[in-house]
Amino acid sequence: MPDVEFGCLPTAIGSMPHTDPSQACLQVSRYLKHIPTWPQLPRRSFMENMCVQFSQGFPGAVVKEDSIYIDRSQNLDKPLEELYAAYLENDIDKYPISPDYAAGLHYFLTLDNLMPVAVKGQLTGPVTWGLTVTDNNHRPIIYDDVLGDAVAKFLRLKASWQEKELRKICPNTITFIDEPYMVAYGATSTELGSPQKTISLLEEVFAGLSGLKGVHCCGNTDWSVLLDTSVNILSFDAYNYAQSLSLYPSEIKSFLERKGIIAWGIVPNDEPSLAKETVASLKDRLEEAMAPFTRNGVRFKQLFHQGLLTPGCGLASLSTTEAAARALELLSELSATIRKRYI
C-alpha cells in the first residue's frame, strides 16, 4: 500500500445538487483545493444517476425515461465479445464516459486553476451496479452467469479510463468505488452471496487502478469484508454510523498498520443537521468517533495523520446549492481546525 498521509484534508463523495457543472466545480475548487473531486449531477439529467452514469456501452443497456435495464431479448454475443476483447487488451478508450453522462467530469477536466495534492474520482461499484440494474424480467444482472461476470470487467475499464483522464490534472489519483448496497451485509449476506464473491468483484475493478483505491459505504455493513480486499481508503458515514466501524477494532488496527486511510464522513448531508452543527461541535463528534479505536491501541495521532474528512455521503440529497456550500464550508473549516490542532 502506498505510504501516504493526508492529515485529515477534506474531499467529497461526489454528488452535488447543482444542474450547472460550472457552478458545482466552482464550489469544489473553492472548498476542496487540496483534493478536489469531480461533481456528479443527478438533478441535471437522469443520465447522471449513479448507475446510469457508468452504463454507457454495456451490452444490451437501455436507458428509457427514468429507468435502465438490460435488454436480454437482443443478441448480446457480439457486444460481449467486444467487451471481453477490450478487457483482455486493456483497451480503456473503448468505453469512455461521455459529457452527456458526466457533465461535471468533463467540465472539471477543463479547469486550469487547480494545484492539488491529489485528485479524486468515483465509480459505482460492481455489487451496487449489478443489484440495481436488472434485465427485462426485473432480475438483477449480478445473478446472470454471463452478464454478472461482465459487470466488474466493464467497470474496471471505466475506472481505468477515468483515472487516465484525472491524471491530466494531477498524477496522484484517488478513486472511490461507491457501494451503498453493501449495507445488505449489515443485516444479511444472502442477497449478495458469499463474501468471497463480493471481494472478487471489487478486486476486479481495483485491478484497473494504479492510484489509491477507496470504497465508500454510507451505512452499516460488515466492514471485515471490505477490509479483506486490497482497498487503500475506507470511507464511511461517521456522522450517523460511527459505531459501525468501531465494532471491528482489530481489523481496523491491521488496516492502519498497512498504511490504510480512513475517510471520516463527519459532516452531515441533511439540512436540519447542517443547520445545528458548527465546526466546534463537529470536532467534538469526530473525536468521539475516533475514541473507541484509541482504547484498542490505536493512537489519536495515527488516526488524524491517516485520515481524510468528507461529508457523510453525497450532497445531491440537499435541496439547494447554498446548503451544499454550507456543508463544504464546514468541512473545509473543520479540516483546517483539526490540522492546526493535531497535524
Secondary structure, DSSP 8 states (H G I E B T S, - for coil): ------TTEE---SB-S-S-HHHHHHHHHHH-SSS-B--B-TTT-GGGSTTGGG-TT-TTEEEETTEEEE-TTS--HHHHHHHHHHHHHT-GGGS---TTT-HHHHHHTT--S---S-EEEEEE-HHHHHHHSEETTS-BGGGSHHHHHHHHHHHHHHHHHHHHHHTTT-S-EEEEEE-GGGGGGGT-STTT--HHHHHHHHHHHHTT-SSEEEEEE-S---HHHHHTS--SEEEE-HHHHHHHHHT-HHHHHHHHHTT-EEEEEEE--SHHHHHH--HHHHHHHHHHHHHHHHTTT--HHHHHHTEEEEESS-STTSSSHHHHHHHHHHHHHHHHHHHHHH-
